[in-house]
Every structure is written in C-alpha cells, then in structure tokens.
Amino acid sequence: MNLEDIRQIAVLGSGIMGHGIAQSFLMGGYPVMLLDVEESILETAKARVKNSLELFRNAGMIESPDIESALERLTLTVDLKRAAEAADFIVEAIPEDLSLKQDLFQYIETLCHPNTIIASNTSSLTLDKIGARVKNKKRLVITHWFNPPQLVPSVEVVKGEETGAEIMDTTCKLLEKIKKAPVRINREIPGFLVNRIQIAMAREVLDLYEQGIASAEDIDEAVKGSIGFRLASIGPLLTMDLGGLEIWFKVLENLLPEIQRSTQPPKILKRLVDQGHKGIKSGKGFYDYSMDFSKGELEGVIKKRDREFLKRLRNLYWKTSTGDK
Ligand SMILES: NC(=O)c1ccc[n+]([C@@H]2O[C@H](COP(=O)([O-])OP(=O)(O)OC[C@H]3O[C@@H](n4cnc5c(N)ncnc54)[C@H](O)[C@@H]3O)[C@@H](O)[C@H]2O)c1
C-alpha cells in the first residue's frame, strides 16, 4: 500500500486517544470513519473534536471553513464491518486489554481489504501478541500517539517482527502528510522509546519529592525552566554535543551512583493512590485542587492546557501553506 492508495481512514475507539487521532487525520484532509460501541460515546467524541478544532481556529492555525469541512469528512459509526471495509488505513485505539484487541484484530482482518494497513495505538502490548490470530502480520504496525494526540507532534512508529518495510515507510509518510513527526522504532521493546525516557525521569522526580529536596511547585518550575525549556527545541543528544561530551562523561561518572535505581514504583505514589488521591480527577494529587471539579471546570483546565500546547505547536512545528513555520 503506497501513500497515494490511502484515501479513507478508520479509527476504532473514540475515547481520549481515538477522537484526537481522528481529528489529526481530518485536519490532514482525510475522510475518517470513527467507530465506538455506542452512539452517545461517538456524539461526545464529535463534540470534543469540534471544540478542539475551534481552539486551532482561535490560535490562527486553521480557518472557520476548515472546521466545517473537517466535520463533514467525519462519519460516526457503530458498524465495524462498514468502517473496516471502507478503510485503507485503520488505527485501533480501544482499551489496553489484550483479549479485546486480539478479538478485534482477528475480526477486522476478515472484513478489510487485503492491503489495508492496520495500526495499533497500544502503549504496552506487542504486535506479536495483539496480532497472534492475524494471518498476514506484515501489514500490522504500532503507531503510538501521545496525549493529546491532535496536539503532540511525535508519533512512535514501531516495527513488529513481521511488519513489512513498505508498511513502515507508508505509515511514516502518511503521518508526515498530516503534519505529525513520526519516529521510527526499529524493534519492539517495552515502553518503546519515549516512555522509557519519561519513566526514568519520573522515578528520579518522585524520589526527590519524597526526600523533601524541593516542593512540588519548585520541582515543576525547575524542570519547565531548564531541561524542559531546552528540550522543546533541541534533543538530549544534541544538548550533549553542544555541552561537550567529556563534561557529560565526568558528570555521569560522578552522579550515576547517586541516582535512584529502584525497580519498584516509588512509595509516595502508592501512598497517594491508596489514600484515593488520583490527581485532578479526585481533587488532590501533588497539588490541591480546591475548586469543585464539575465536568465543566475540568474541561476548562484541559482547554487552558491545550491553548498552551497550541502556542508551542505553532512556533515549533506548524508549517503554513506558504512553508513558514
Ligand atoms: N490515554 C493515553 O494517554 C494513551 C496514550 C498513548 C496510548 N494509549 C493507548 O491508546 C488506547 C486507547 O486508550 P484511551 O486512553 O483512548 O482509552 P479510552 O478508554 O479513553 O477509550 C477507549 C474507547 O474504546 C471504546 N471501545 C471499547 N471496546 C471497543 C470495541 N470493541 N470497538 C470499538 N470501540 C471500543 C470505548 O467505548 C472507549 O470509548 C489504549 O491502547 C491505550 O493504552 C493511551
């Protein structure tokens, strides 16, 4: 399947990830069939897509008519046969449950065209397992998007043992076409690439917090204003080259023995979770959210976050039709 052969997208599952993935393809000009198990869930997903498109418009990144045309290209359906038969590229974004995904993959293979590419948005499962009952495993690939998928540029494109080279190429080209930044992962390893890096940082951050080295506010500000500030523009390896590898060597030699190396989740996180503190959705996490978290206010916090992300997306990644960044 070449890029030019891809005319219709299907996104299976319209939750946190599915609706944003669908939106990305809509904004890239593709017709999308969005599937879920209930029509009411799909209507909520469509409303979220519309709200997010309006944020893009308010940030000057799309025009009002683009919202209308994107929504016209969106078809909601609870009919898997309809979605799978029509699609040239399918993204699965149903819950992270192996048997659910295995059943779905086995069934969609019987419905879709033999050349259709089938991508999973799994965070932690392998293609080998998800596609265990799929006959043609060459066309399976993982596309691991980051939340919120309509805003975060990178998508990890992970090669399973049997994924065809042309499937990897076409998937990366398709993502580039819709203004995403695909990252090729040549072999499936747990956590792929980005989550391994993120988890390494989380372990150290939680340890520093637990030791009382700094407050939650100060830890967040320190990371945002230093490594976060830098990493938004240049990656960690270029940072090392610019700083001098001999210095990095010395610093690693001195500090690695001091860094947290536990293989258990940090106690502080377990304590908070056991006490029912799950973060914003329970009203308390590392911060206290004194406001009443009715749905509307939670949506407001998400909108504020998305407006911040849009500014960054526009400055760092967004190319206009005239080629400007
Ligand atoms: N949430 C994240 O931050 C994140 C990030 C990267 C990857 N992922 C992965 O993306 C996938 C989806 O996660 P999510 O957070 O969007 O989940 P979610 O629970 O928000 O959404 C899943 C949706 O799938 C629907 N669904 C369930 N069974 C279905 C079926 N058989 N057919 C069609 N739809 C079905 C549900 O009704 C729900 O709307 C998971 O594999 C998850 O690991 C999540």
The ligand as an ORCA input file, in Angstrom:
! r2SCAN-3c Opt
* xyz 0 1
  N      -4.630      7.756     27.347
  C      -3.368      7.919     26.994
  O      -2.673      8.837     27.465
  C      -2.740      6.991     25.980
  C      -1.527      7.375     25.357
  C      -0.973      6.545     24.383
  C      -1.598      5.341     24.051
  N      -2.763      4.979     24.687
  C      -3.410      3.716     24.273
  O      -4.494      4.045     23.418
  C      -5.539      3.055     23.556
  C      -6.839      3.768     23.923
  O      -6.658      4.459     25.137
  P      -7.665      5.627     25.608
  O      -6.982      6.306     26.738
  O      -8.118      6.397     24.423
  O      -8.889      4.742     26.158
  P     -10.379      5.228     26.419
  O     -10.926      4.275     27.435
  O     -10.463      6.686     26.649
  O     -11.101      4.929     25.003
  C     -11.334      3.646     24.510
  C     -12.623      3.687     23.679
  O     -12.772      2.435     23.015
  C     -14.159      2.083     23.062
  N     -14.260      0.638     22.857
  C     -14.181     -0.355     23.752
  N     -14.286     -1.545     23.136
  C     -14.425     -1.275     21.808
  C     -14.607     -2.093     20.658
  N     -14.617     -3.420     20.733
  N     -14.740     -1.495     19.462
  C     -14.725     -0.138     19.362
  N     -14.561      0.683     20.414
  C     -14.423      0.105     21.631
  C     -14.636      2.574     24.402
  O     -16.051      2.723     24.426
  C     -13.874      3.905     24.535
  O     -14.628      4.986     24.004
  C      -5.021      2.070     24.603
  O      -4.401      1.012     23.961
  C      -4.010      2.894     25.400
  O      -3.030      2.089     26.025
  C      -3.356      5.793     25.628
*
